[in-house]
Amino acid sequence: MTVSPPTTPARQDLIARFTDMLGPVGVITGETDTASYCTDWRNLYHGRALAVLRPASTEELSRLVQFCNEHDVPMVPQGGNTSMVGGATPDGSGREVVICLSRMNRIRNIDPNDLTMEIEAGVTLKAAQDAAREAGFMLPLSISSEGSAQIGGVLATNAGGNNTLRYGNARELVLGLEAVMPDGGVFHGLRRLRKDNTGYALRQLLIGSEGTLGFITTAILQLHPQPRAIEAALCAVDDAQAALKLLGLLRARDPALLQAFEFMSGTGMDMVIDLIPGTTLPLGERAPAYVLLELATPRPDADLREYAEDVLGDALEEGIITDAVIAESEGQRTGLWKLREEHAEAQRRAGASVKNDVSVPVTHVPELITRATVACEKLIPGIRPAPFGHMGDGNIHFNLVQPEGMAPDAFLARSHDIMNTVAAIVKELDGSFSAEHGVGQLKPYMMPSWRGGAELAAMRHIKAALDPKNLMNPGKVLPPVTPGT
Amino acid sequence: MTVSPPTTPARQDLIARFTDMLGPVGVITGETDTASYCTDWRNLYHGRALAVLRPASTEELSRLVQFCNEHDVPMVPQGGNTSMVGGATPDGSGREVVICLSRMNRIRNIDPNDLTMEIEAGVTLKAAQDAAREAGFMLPLSISSEGSAQIGGVLATNAGGNNTLRYGNARELVLGLEAVMPDGGVFHGLRRLRKDNTGYALRQLLIGSEGTLGFITTAILQLHPQPRAIEAALCAVDDAQAALKLLGLLRARDPALLQAFEFMSGTGMDMVIDLIPGTTLPLGERAPAYVLLELATPRPDADLREYAEDVLGDALEEGIITDAVIAESEGQRTGLWKLREEHAEAQRRAGASVKNDVSVPVTHVPELITRATVACEKLIPGIRPAPFGHMGDGNIHFNLVQPEGMAPDAFLARSHDIMNTVAAIVKELDGSFSAEHGVGQLKPYMMPSWRGGAELAAMRHIKAALDPKNLMNPGKVLPPVTPGT
């Protein structure tokens, strides 16, 4: 699937036609004005765009996509441009148009009986959260880029975050979708039905397809009631196996109360306490590993504090945890979360580091940590593994900090050895090479070995069927077809 | 897409080849022995089969499907054969093979930390529930056919049931799938990852595709802890609008506690009390409508009874409900559910009736009931609308019983008028013509008007891409392509 260059109309003609369709406010051209749209958030990719196009409605987008399809113009959907894998960045050809839906930024409706929000693709996740809160509800999707990330991109990449073990990923919060398909046709799937078995799950297919199968234009999102009580606790554990036991205990009692379960290694916590001013460990002594957990309920009379004390008391008695502290105030809760959130910065201060955002079945997290630690220490003696993250989802940031005294460049020169070492173990444990961030243009090369055979073949068939000219976000998700694959 | 008749090998040769592949135990032939596989559960469809084939493993199925594909043999997957829409019944040509996975009936693994069950397609839903319970967990999927329905079919049709408002449909309980694709290739998606953004959601596409895109062979299901406290209550309300307010109140307090919310009309309840011996209304007087709700929690110390009394007390005080009774014992709880479960039988005793299994957004349930009641009463004066069902999901069984004294046949002769009257209102309210049962071969004709345009076009493209010879369950879900559609 290669795209033949547009013959007629030529570049200026195309821009004139875009301007006819969208008005001057809908068309941005020129290297300077389009520059910020052509570079990804991590500054890994630098592309060029024929134009940046900003339709104001589904109808405008539909006509635009139909036009691009007819004239073989490749299209790159872009939301907040916060992709970690170059998923929204055009290539260097200058033939692609970037299409942004930031002018489609209305929250159309919040229904207090359905607990739903009808929202356009260009609304930022933060604005959506705020609107839900003002209406008395919660949109339980939170990621660090939420101030910039837009709903369209959040859904196209099936975003995750801290609270997915309780509320699910973006996918689980979507009841209905409207989308413009690669030929310009509009998929009118803006339904808010809990039960609807009428054909193939197009909504599910579009979610997580990273803009390669169409443009998500509007969504119906599922809201939840706001928690009325929250309890956060930091627990000391001997190892990840003990953390897993604690998770099992909490889930057996009531999984609906558990909204965060974060693992931290002793090494990582030491770096935070030693390198980040103002942090202290609110426990008697340092431990080999820690869990930060958060319980929450919308129920006003749930005695959540008592419940937290009971369950942690039992965990202490059974020897699952060795110490625990429950936050006594909102300030203390913020302090506990600071210990978790400063991990990235502490690791940066400790030296060069290599990051792996991987997931495995929750049961296998201890084995992942043990095996990857041993393997990396064997690879580079003195290396400092500091795994942490969303253990409740099996999603561990397996980060490794350079040995003390080693030259950072020498360490970083081993990056691929380290990543391959971790990846091999993740693969053996039936894990994923991209837990949250997707494939984008950074990782399609990994698809054949991780998702190959009938799975990748089916993905290719679907892509070719819905986008036969390969005009929707080309080069993303699927690797190029090469002879023999 | 039409299938050309197999030329070579001929019918007997094919059966010999099947026997080579599967052994004699894997092949059933002859009209008598295949009869029960060729008739649907409702006795609406009567087909014929070249053979009924029972592979014992994914590998055997894979080779079988590849063979059928190469020799243009159409394949009809069949689980417990409990489809309500003829979804698993072969056509009358005698050219199709029925393929059953009932020999693949192992529960491979229950993981208490992951709260997952790895299970083969041929296990009945009831056996899966029992195994989960014995391991101390709950598989929260329950349908009336669960004694016969098999996991493969349950997932292929995205089954629903009574407790979906709390735990979701079948789709929400599936973490991973293995499937044999139409060309015989094996999709190795038996993962149990909560976060995995690596390409298109094939798992989601297969769920609900009713066997038209491949065979589901094994699944990883999500388990939940068993409830340790359950409270059931019957409430009297003035109308569906009041029932909706009660639902809103319960959801605002804590949606995680609400596991059933069933609406019943006064007309339907009167029929139950008047026509089913041993039923009594445990309230002071009869009401225009009722809600049967059930609260549950795995938390041992949740004071659920006190919570139920509080919330229903508030609902009484606010005038949302006019009366309520909470079951004092398991026997009383069973008695309350009997009032709900005997609706179908009571309606049968009251005369001929017409059934509509529809869904609308939860907010629109009152409007559906009001408008459809008025429209049907106008159509046939004296008709007795008795809507009831899963109001928490927006899924109402809008059933209508004949006027007293009318000849049943005369009433049933108006079935299509009645169904069309209800369907027109459901459609205006953005509802679904098949909430739970799927499309099968009964309802493909409704797809163009309800799911037409870009949506049906995309479904057709996907079907053609994955099953270009249209050999997987032909004639199901998608209507035949006719000129102009």
Interface residues (C-beta under 8 A of the other chain):
Chain A: D111 P112 N113 D114 L115 T116 G136 T157 N158 G160 T164 L165 N169 R171 E172 M181 D183 G185 V186 F187 H188 G189 L190 R191 R192 L193 R194 K195 D196 N197 T198 G199 Y200 A201 L202 Q204 L205 I207 G208 S209 L213 H224 P225 L244 L247 G248 R251 A252 R253 D254 P255 A256 L257 T297 P298 R299 P300 D301 A302 D303 E306 Y307 D310 S359 V360 P361 V362 T363 H390 G392 D393 G394 N395 D430 G431 S432 F433 S434 A435 E436 H437 G438 V439 M446 M447 W450 R451 G453 A454 E455 L456 A457 A458 M459 H461 I462 K463 A464 A465 L466 V477 L478
Chain B: D111 P112 N113 D114 L115 T116 G136 T157 N158 G160 T164 L165 N169 R171 E172 M181 D183 G185 V186 F187 H188 G189 L190 R191 R192 L193 R194 K195 D196 N197 T198 G199 Y200 A201 L202 Q204 L205 I207 G208 S209 L213 H224 P225 L244 L247 G248 R251 A252 R253 D254 P255 A256 L257 T297 P298 R299 P300 D301 A302 D303 E306 Y307 D310 S359 V360 P361 V362 T363 H390 G392 D393 G394 N395 D430 G431 S432 F433 S434 A435 E436 H437 G438 V439 M446 M447 W450 R451 G453 A454 E455 L456 A457 A458 M459 H461 I462 K463 A464 A465 L466 V477 L478
